[in-house]
Amino acid sequence: MNKLIEPFKKIYGRLNKRQRMWLNGLTVFNLLIFVILAFFTPSGLFSPFLLSMIIQFLIIWYYSTIRNDRKKTKIREWVDALVFAVVAATLIRGFVVEAYTIPTSSMEKSLLVGDFLFVSKVHYGPRVPMTPLSFPFAHHTMPLINTQSYLEWVKLPFMRLPGFTDIERNDVVVFNYPMEDYRPTDKRENYIKRCLAIPGDDLEIIDRQVHVNGKASENPPEHQFNYRIQTNGGAINPKVLEKMHVTEGGPIAAKGIFQYTLTHENKEKIDKMKNVTDIRPVNLPKGYAQEMLFPHDKQFAWNLDNYGPIHVPKAGETLTLDEKNIHVYRRIIEFYEHNTLSIAGGKFIINGEETDTYTFKLNYYFMMGDNRHNSADSRYWGFVPEDHIVGKAWLIWMSWDANGSFFSKIRWNRLFNLIS
């Protein structure tokens, strides 16, 4: 045992006081993160924990052997400490956990605008950067000067390190927006939605209710729909709406008719108001086509409330192509999996060869927001490929209400809540 510990003691002894301080701080941070993870998700932690500690050891080895070989000035010591902090934070952000902010209302009321999250990279396995030459802590745009924060001189293929779970139905997932064709995959805008269907599933929405593989899915407790409300001509008290945290909607064309985005609980409360004569969900009928929805073809008379059925592709699965489903899977074949596709005389030519089948290379997911009538999600732009997955939304560490008064800016009841 002493023989194993001796090299680490020797390296630690070569560090100066400031480097030891950074090492100790980083070690405590590593242990804290994984103790918390172990408490809530006790299985499969050894691999990411070992990876994190190896990365930390390599950094310390660099400082103890190379940097300490020459005498340093005070300025050099501070520069070294700063570089060490940046490298350590970048590795933790890239391979362990990253902060994320909720910018839109598409996940309300499960997640609110102004929620600050920790996104776990270790749950599904950290993704190796595909565009490694980039400015630390900037996603795709440099702060202040608004220029591109990365260089495309070096591009790496998609590779994911081992995680300790697969994406499961109803997980809240952060991923790169698939439709930003002008950016590298890992530099596309980050989106957050709930995974409704995993590879191999068949999904259909019937009168607003999601069905997967023929069974009604469990709805998130705080999911929302738009409701049409009829009153006796009077208004709905805005103070009551504020107390219920209703933030979307208002009066529409006719006097006494309103439309608000509500959870089921808030719908029940409004239904009991004395001046409310009728309340019902907005529900587009089956067969009414919204052509802005995926796959953007007239053959599919789908809308937000009645959508599908649609099959979610699985890696290794072979599909028989036809004149209808080619509209659903064409983007996968051409863009996500980098093939050439042409159609001539009803025949499909992929990479120069005529075929009537296609075998998928990647897994795909169907994502939707909990704010079902106010979410730009897979119903609009289709599937999310596995190489776009960033991580699992794990913990709300801060929640800030921009419209709150001075003493209620922080939503104290949401701090350190696990995301489910």
C-alpha positions as CSV (number, residue, x, y, z in Angstrom):
1,M,0.0,0.0,0.0
2,N,2.8,2.4,0.9
3,K,4.4,1.8,-2.5
4,L,1.2,2.9,-4.2
5,I,0.9,6.1,-2.1
6,E,4.6,7.1,-2.2
7,P,4.5,8.5,-5.8
8,F,1.5,10.7,-4.9
9,K,3.2,11.9,-1.7
10,K,6.3,12.8,-3.8
11,I,4.3,14.8,-6.3
12,Y,2.4,16.5,-3.6
13,G,5.6,17.5,-1.9
14,R,6.9,19.3,-5.0
15,L,3.9,21.6,-5.1
16,N,4.1,25.1,-3.7
17,K,1.6,26.5,-1.2
18,R,-0.7,28.0,-3.8
19,Q,-0.7,24.9,-5.9
20,R,-1.6,22.7,-2.9
21,M,-4.4,25.1,-2.1
22,W,-5.9,24.6,-5.6
23,L,-5.4,20.8,-5.5
24,N,-7.1,20.6,-2.1
25,G,-10.0,22.7,-3.3
26,L,-10.4,20.7,-6.5
27,T,-10.3,17.4,-4.5
28,V,-13.0,18.6,-2.1
29,F,-15.1,19.8,-5.1
30,N,-14.7,16.4,-6.8
31,L,-15.7,14.5,-3.7
32,L,-18.7,16.8,-3.0
33,I,-20.1,16.3,-6.5
34,F,-19.8,12.5,-6.4
35,V,-21.0,12.2,-2.8
36,I,-24.2,14.1,-3.9
37,L,-24.5,11.9,-7.0
38,A,-24.0,8.8,-4.9
39,F,-26.7,9.8,-2.5
40,F,-29.3,10.2,-5.3
41,T,-28.0,7.8,-7.9
42,P,-25.8,5.2,-6.1
43,S,-24.9,3.0,-9.0
44,G,-22.2,3.2,-11.6
45,L,-20.1,6.1,-10.1
46,F,-16.7,4.5,-10.2
47,S,-16.0,5.1,-13.9
48,P,-16.7,8.9,-14.0
49,F,-15.1,9.4,-10.5
50,L,-11.9,7.6,-11.7
51,L,-11.9,9.7,-14.9
52,S,-12.2,12.9,-12.9
53,M,-9.4,12.0,-10.5
54,I,-7.1,10.9,-13.3
55,I,-7.6,14.3,-15.0
56,Q,-6.9,16.0,-11.7
57,F,-3.7,13.9,-11.2
58,L,-2.4,14.8,-14.7
59,I,-2.8,18.5,-14.0
60,I,-0.9,18.2,-10.7
61,W,1.8,16.1,-12.3
62,Y,2.3,18.8,-15.0
63,Y,2.7,21.5,-12.4
64,S,4.9,19.5,-10.1
65,T,7.4,18.2,-12.8
66,I,7.4,20.8,-15.6
67,R,6.4,24.1,-14.0
68,N,8.4,23.7,-10.9
69,D,11.7,23.0,-12.8
70,R,12.4,26.7,-13.1
71,K,12.3,29.4,-10.5
72,K,9.1,31.5,-10.6
73,T,8.4,35.1,-9.9
74,K,5.3,36.1,-8.0
75,I,3.6,37.0,-11.3
76,R,4.5,33.6,-12.7
77,E,3.0,31.9,-9.7
78,W,-0.3,33.8,-10.0
79,V,-0.4,33.1,-13.8
80,D,0.2,29.4,-13.1
81,A,-2.6,29.4,-10.5
82,L,-5.0,31.1,-12.9
83,V,-4.1,28.7,-15.7
84,F,-4.6,25.8,-13.3
85,A,-8.0,27.1,-12.3
86,V,-9.2,27.6,-15.9
87,V,-8.0,24.1,-17.0
88,A,-9.6,22.4,-14.0
89,A,-12.9,24.3,-14.3
90,T,-12.9,23.6,-18.1
91,L,-12.4,19.8,-17.5
92,I,-15.1,19.7,-14.8
93,R,-17.5,21.7,-17.1
94,G,-16.8,19.5,-20.1
95,F,-16.8,16.1,-18.4
96,V,-18.6,16.2,-15.1
97,V,-21.2,19.0,-14.6
98,E,-22.2,22.3,-16.3
99,A,-24.4,25.2,-15.4
100,Y,-27.4,26.0,-17.5
101,T,-30.1,28.7,-17.4
102,I,-33.7,28.3,-18.5
103,P,-34.3,31.1,-21.1
104,T,-37.9,30.4,-22.3
105,S,-41.2,29.1,-20.9
106,S,-41.3,25.9,-22.9
107,M,-40.8,23.7,-19.8
108,E,-43.1,25.6,-17.5
109,K,-44.3,24.9,-14.8
110,S,-41.8,22.1,-14.3
111,L,-38.9,24.5,-14.9
112,L,-39.3,28.3,-14.8
113,V,-37.7,31.1,-16.7
114,G,-34.8,32.1,-14.4
115,D,-34.1,28.7,-13.0
116,F,-30.3,27.9,-12.9
117,L,-29.5,24.3,-13.3
118,F,-26.7,21.8,-13.0
119,V,-26.5,19.5,-16.0
120,S,-24.8,16.2,-15.3
121,K,-22.5,15.0,-18.0
122,V,-21.7,11.7,-16.2
123,H,-25.2,10.3,-16.2
124,Y,-25.3,9.5,-20.0
125,G,-21.5,9.7,-20.3
126,P,-19.4,12.8,-21.1
127,R,-19.2,13.6,-24.8
128,V,-15.6,14.2,-26.1
129,P,-15.5,17.7,-27.6
130,M,-15.9,17.5,-31.4
131,T,-14.7,21.1,-31.8
132,P,-11.8,21.2,-29.3
133,L,-10.3,24.5,-30.3
134,S,-12.5,26.9,-28.5
135,F,-12.4,29.7,-25.9
136,P,-12.9,28.5,-22.3
137,F,-16.4,29.1,-20.8
138,A,-17.8,30.4,-24.1
139,H,-20.3,28.1,-25.9
140,H,-20.4,29.4,-29.5
141,T,-20.1,33.2,-29.2
142,M,-17.5,35.3,-27.5
143,P,-19.0,37.5,-24.7
144,L,-19.1,41.3,-25.3
145,I,-17.6,41.2,-28.8
146,N,-20.1,38.6,-30.2
147,T,-17.7,36.8,-32.5
148,Q,-17.3,33.1,-33.0
149,S,-15.6,31.5,-30.0
150,Y,-14.3,28.4,-31.8
151,L,-12.1,27.3,-34.6
152,E,-12.9,24.5,-37.0
153,W,-9.3,23.6,-37.9
154,V,-9.6,20.4,-35.9
155,K,-12.7,18.3,-35.9
156,L,-13.1,15.0,-33.9
157,P,-15.6,12.3,-34.6
158,F,-18.5,11.7,-32.1
159,M,-17.4,9.7,-29.1
160,R,-19.0,9.4,-25.7
161,L,-17.3,8.1,-22.6
162,P,-19.1,5.5,-20.4
163,G,-21.9,6.8,-18.3
164,F,-24.0,4.9,-15.7
165,T,-27.5,5.2,-17.3
166,D,-29.2,5.5,-20.7
167,I,-31.7,8.2,-21.5
168,E,-35.0,7.1,-20.1
169,R,-38.6,8.2,-21.0
170,N,-39.5,11.4,-19.1
171,D,-35.9,12.4,-18.4
172,V,-35.3,16.1,-18.7
173,V,-32.5,16.4,-21.2
174,V,-30.2,19.2,-22.4
175,F,-29.1,18.8,-26.1
176,N,-27.8,20.8,-29.0
177,Y,-30.5,22.2,-31.3
178,P,-30.5,19.9,-34.3
179,M,-31.5,22.5,-36.9
180,E,-28.5,24.9,-36.6
181,D,-26.9,23.5,-39.7
182,Y,-24.4,26.3,-39.9
183,R,-22.6,25.4,-36.6
184,P,-20.7,22.3,-35.5
185,T,-22.8,19.8,-33.6
186,D,-21.3,20.5,-30.2
187,K,-21.5,24.3,-30.7
188,R,-25.2,24.5,-31.6
189,E,-27.6,26.2,-29.2
190,N,-28.4,24.3,-26.0
191,Y,-32.1,23.3,-25.7
192,I,-33.8,21.6,-22.8
193,K,-36.9,19.4,-23.2
194,R,-38.4,16.2,-21.8
195,C,-37.7,12.9,-23.6
196,L,-41.0,11.4,-24.5
197,A,-39.8,8.6,-26.7
198,I,-36.5,6.6,-26.9
199,P,-35.0,4.7,-29.8
200,G,-37.3,2.0,-31.2
201,D,-40.5,3.6,-29.8
202,D,-43.7,4.5,-31.6
203,L,-45.2,7.8,-30.5
204,E,-48.7,9.2,-31.1
205,I,-50.5,12.2,-29.6
206,I,-54.3,11.7,-29.3
207,D,-56.3,14.7,-28.1
208,R,-53.2,16.1,-26.3
209,Q,-52.4,12.9,-24.6
210,V,-49.0,11.3,-25.5
211,H,-49.1,7.6,-26.3
212,V,-45.9,5.5,-26.5
213,N,-46.0,2.0,-28.0
214,G,-49.8,2.1,-27.7
215,K,-50.0,3.1,-24.0
216,A,-50.8,6.5,-22.6
217,S,-47.7,8.1,-21.1
218,E,-47.5,9.5,-17.6
219,N,-47.9,13.3,-17.7
220,P,-45.5,15.5,-15.7
221,P,-47.3,16.9,-12.7
222,E,-46.8,20.5,-13.8
223,H,-47.4,20.2,-17.5
224,Q,-49.6,22.9,-19.1
225,F,-52.1,23.4,-22.0
226,N,-53.9,26.4,-23.3
227,Y,-57.4,26.8,-22.0
228,R,-60.3,28.8,-23.5
229,I,-62.3,30.5,-20.6
230,Q,-65.8,32.0,-20.9
231,T,-67.0,34.4,-18.1
232,N,-70.3,36.2,-17.6
233,G,-68.7,39.2,-19.2
234,G,-66.4,40.2,-16.3
235,A,-62.6,40.0,-16.1
236,I,-60.5,37.4,-14.3
237,N,-58.8,39.1,-11.3
238,P,-55.2,39.6,-12.2
239,K,-54.1,39.3,-8.6
240,V,-55.6,35.8,-8.5
241,L,-53.7,34.9,-11.7
242,E,-50.5,36.3,-10.2
243,K,-51.0,34.3,-7.1
244,M,-51.3,31.1,-9.2
245,H,-48.2,32.2,-11.2
246,V,-50.2,32.3,-14.4
247,T,-47.9,34.2,-16.8
248,E,-49.2,33.4,-20.3
249,G,-52.5,34.5,-21.9
250,G,-55.2,37.1,-21.7
251,P,-58.4,38.3,-23.2
252,I,-59.1,37.4,-26.9
253,A,-61.5,38.7,-29.5
254,A,-64.9,38.6,-27.8
255,K,-65.8,40.2,-24.5
256,G,-65.7,37.7,-21.6
257,I,-63.6,35.2,-23.5
258,F,-60.0,34.6,-22.4
259,Q,-57.2,32.1,-23.1
260,Y,-54.6,31.2,-20.5
261,T,-51.9,28.6,-20.3
262,L,-52.7,26.5,-17.2
263,T,-51.6,23.5,-15.2
264,H,-54.4,21.1,-14.3
265,E,-54.4,22.4,-10.8
266,N,-54.8,26.0,-11.9
267,K,-57.5,25.0,-14.4
268,E,-59.5,23.5,-11.5
269,K,-59.2,26.7,-9.4
270,I,-60.4,28.9,-12.2
271,D,-63.3,26.6,-13.0
272,K,-64.6,27.2,-9.4
273,M,-64.6,31.0,-9.9
274,K,-68.2,32.4,-9.7
275,N,-67.9,34.5,-12.9
276,V,-66.5,31.6,-15.0
277,T,-69.3,29.8,-17.0
278,D,-67.1,27.5,-19.1
279,I,-63.5,26.4,-19.3
280,R,-62.1,23.9,-21.8
281,P,-58.7,23.0,-23.3
282,V,-57.8,24.2,-26.7
283,N,-57.8,21.0,-28.8
284,L,-57.2,20.9,-32.6
285,P,-59.3,18.1,-34.2
286,K,-57.7,15.0,-35.7
287,G,-57.1,15.6,-39.4
288,Y,-56.6,19.3,-39.1
289,A,-53.1,19.9,-40.6
290,Q,-50.5,22.3,-39.3
291,E,-47.9,22.3,-42.1
292,M,-45.3,24.0,-39.9
293,L,-45.0,20.7,-38.0
294,F,-42.5,18.0,-38.8
295,P,-42.2,16.4,-41.4
296,H,-43.6,19.5,-43.2
297,D,-45.5,17.5,-45.9
298,K,-49.2,17.6,-46.9
299,Q,-49.4,13.8,-46.6
300,F,-49.2,14.2,-42.8
301,A,-52.4,15.9,-41.5
302,W,-50.9,16.3,-38.0
303,N,-51.3,19.1,-35.4
304,L,-50.0,19.8,-31.9
305,D,-52.9,17.9,-30.3
306,N,-53.2,15.0,-32.7
307,Y,-49.8,14.0,-34.0
308,G,-48.4,10.8,-35.5
309,P,-48.0,7.9,-35.2
310,I,-44.3,8.3,-35.8
311,H,-41.5,5.8,-35.3
312,V,-38.3,6.8,-33.5
313,P,-35.2,5.2,-35.2
314,K,-32.8,2.9,-33.3
315,A,-29.1,2.3,-34.2
316,G,-28.8,-0.9,-36.3
317,E,-32.5,-0.9,-37.2
318,T,-33.3,-1.4,-40.9
319,L,-36.3,0.5,-42.4
320,T,-38.1,-0.2,-45.7
321,L,-38.3,3.1,-47.5
322,D,-41.5,4.3,-49.3
323,E,-42.8,7.5,-50.9
324,K,-44.4,8.6,-47.5
325,N,-41.8,7.7,-44.8
326,I,-38.9,9.1,-46.8
327,H,-40.2,12.6,-45.8
328,V,-39.9,11.6,-42.1
329,Y,-36.4,10.1,-42.4
330,R,-34.7,12.0,-45.2
331,R,-32.9,14.5,-42.9
332,I,-31.5,11.7,-40.9
333,I,-30.2,9.9,-43.9
334,E,-28.7,13.0,-45.6
335,F,-27.7,15.4,-42.8
336,Y,-27.3,13.5,-39.5
337,E,-25.7,10.4,-41.0
338,H,-23.9,12.1,-44.0
339,N,-25.2,10.1,-47.0
340,T,-26.2,11.3,-50.5
341,L,-29.9,10.6,-51.4
342,S,-31.8,11.1,-54.6
343,I,-35.1,9.9,-55.8
344,A,-35.7,9.0,-59.4
345,G,-38.8,7.3,-60.8
346,G,-39.9,6.2,-57.4
347,K,-36.6,4.6,-56.7
348,F,-34.2,5.6,-53.9
349,I,-30.5,6.0,-54.6
350,I,-28.3,6.2,-51.5
351,N,-24.5,6.9,-52.0
352,G,-24.9,6.0,-55.7
353,E,-26.6,2.7,-55.2
354,E,-30.3,1.9,-55.7
355,T,-32.0,0.5,-52.5
356,D,-35.3,0.2,-50.9
357,T,-34.0,0.0,-47.3
358,Y,-31.9,2.0,-44.9
359,T,-30.0,0.9,-41.7
360,F,-29.7,3.7,-39.1
361,K,-26.3,4.4,-37.6
362,L,-27.3,6.4,-34.6
363,N,-30.0,6.4,-31.9
364,Y,-32.7,9.1,-32.0
365,Y,-35.0,10.7,-29.4
366,F,-38.3,12.5,-29.5
367,M,-38.3,15.6,-27.2
368,M,-41.2,17.8,-26.0
369,G,-41.7,20.7,-23.6
370,D,-44.0,20.4,-20.6
371,N,-45.7,23.6,-21.8
372,R,-47.4,21.6,-24.5
373,H,-49.0,24.3,-26.5
374,N,-46.1,26.7,-26.2
375,S,-43.0,24.7,-27.0
376,A,-40.8,24.5,-30.1
377,D,-39.9,20.8,-29.9
378,S,-39.7,17.6,-31.9
379,R,-43.2,18.2,-33.2
380,Y,-41.7,21.1,-35.2
381,W,-38.2,19.9,-36.2
382,G,-38.1,16.1,-35.7
383,F,-35.7,13.8,-34.0
384,V,-32.7,14.5,-31.8
385,P,-29.6,12.4,-32.7
386,E,-27.6,10.8,-29.9
387,D,-24.5,12.9,-30.8
388,H,-26.5,16.0,-29.9
389,I,-27.1,14.9,-26.3
390,V,-25.3,17.1,-23.8
391,G,-26.5,15.7,-20.4
392,K,-29.2,15.2,-17.9
393,A,-30.8,18.2,-16.2
394,W,-30.2,17.3,-12.6
395,L,-30.5,20.1,-9.9
396,I,-31.9,23.6,-9.6
397,W,-29.3,25.5,-7.6
398,M,-30.8,29.0,-8.0
399,S,-34.0,30.4,-9.2
400,W,-34.4,34.1,-10.1
401,D,-37.7,35.8,-10.8
402,A,-37.0,38.9,-12.9
403,N,-40.5,40.2,-12.3
404,G,-40.5,39.7,-8.5
405,S,-40.3,42.5,-6.0
406,F,-37.0,43.2,-4.2
407,F,-37.6,40.7,-1.5
408,S,-39.0,38.0,-3.8
409,K,-36.5,38.0,-6.6
410,I,-35.2,34.6,-5.4
411,R,-37.6,31.7,-5.5
412,W,-36.4,30.2,-2.2
413,N,-38.7,27.2,-2.5
414,R,-37.0,26.0,-5.7
415,L,-33.4,26.1,-4.5
416,F,-31.6,22.8,-4.6
417,N,-34.6,20.9,-5.9
418,L,-33.9,17.8,-7.9
419,I,-35.3,17.8,-11.4
420,S,-37.9,15.1,-12.2
